[in-house]
């Protein structure tokens, strides 16, 4: 049977890996490639690289970074997000090393282009990211560039055409970077039909991850810098979260 | 002993970089090309793929590679299709309409149902008769697809289970092998399998 996934997240801003707190404060960590290479060795199930400033500065995907990542020869599937404007950008990102594409701004700006990307790369390659927080027992969907928030229900939900994406990532921006902060109500308040959910933002504790993954539609826990505090964090989370939930992590000292 | 050469078909679709680096790390020489004469002298032709079926077949047609691959299959040159590359081996696909495939292994590519996705790490079950893949029986590998290669049972050499109905994970017809998953992104398990496949297909 399919296992739940532990996805290692590397957040990139101005070309550097950063530790982010609620997407408002950032601490530089160094070259993204170093963190990505570690996650590859440590046995993460997927690696997500999110370049959080690319859409705001309208420079498209960070192809230079993708080229450097591609040169690493990763053995772990790579999801790339940041600055994807159209199918051409998405195809370029995949040709340079990404296996899947995460889109966020596109959902606000040009959602119709999701279909174009699907026709080029296949729907399985597309993931939609919804940046959310809980407010009065509902989810508020946030445009991270304008800070506009709208309630994620009714017509809004119908307008987000998720036909062309395979999975939906729910990012708890309010608790991102806060240990154990993820709001467990989020996956209960949004259950798109027939779309597996990935959750991110403040996931750090094994008991918390176990609780979230108990939802049948939650396919993956995305964990950011909490994985970087110690070398065996991926193995420890996989081991301590619950036997059989994840594929066992293999640790390769020298890489693949 | 000279190193074996893997001819990776360059048809502008998918993440060929990972495939190329994986084979290089296994000590094979790689030739990433769309030139027929260059691919024809490779020990194994690899058809990678991340993408949609019609777009991929369209490019293969544009580059004149459809007839070439059929001709190479007739000569017995080993061919390995990966993920979308596996599905391209089929007769046709229903992804975004009906598209004719390479027709190298009988079967049709159909959408997955209940659930519509098969994404993530899953263990595989290899049939007893498939000696090249048997060492990988029970290993976890990375899948990412929403269509399956529905092939007659005689060509199915490996299965995965996501719901009650098993999913064809690998097909084989002679020297032509298709893998629905991404061995190049399946860490140690994927590399071991690719090594066994190349050595098994080229040992004669």
Interface residues (C-beta under 8 A of the other chain):
Chain A: X1 X2 X3 X4 X5 X43 X45 X70 X73 X74 X75 X76 X77 X94 X95 X96 X97 X98 X99 X100 X118 X119 X120 X121 X122 X123 X124 X125 X166 X167 X194 X196 X219 X220 X247 X250 X252 X256
Chain B: X12 X14 X15 X16 X17 X18 X21 X22 X24 X25 X50 X51 X52 X53 X54 X55 X84 X95 X96 X115 X116 X117 X118 X119 X120 X121 X122 X123 X140 X142 X143 X144 X145 X146 X161 X162 X182 X184 X185 X186 X187 X188 X190 X191
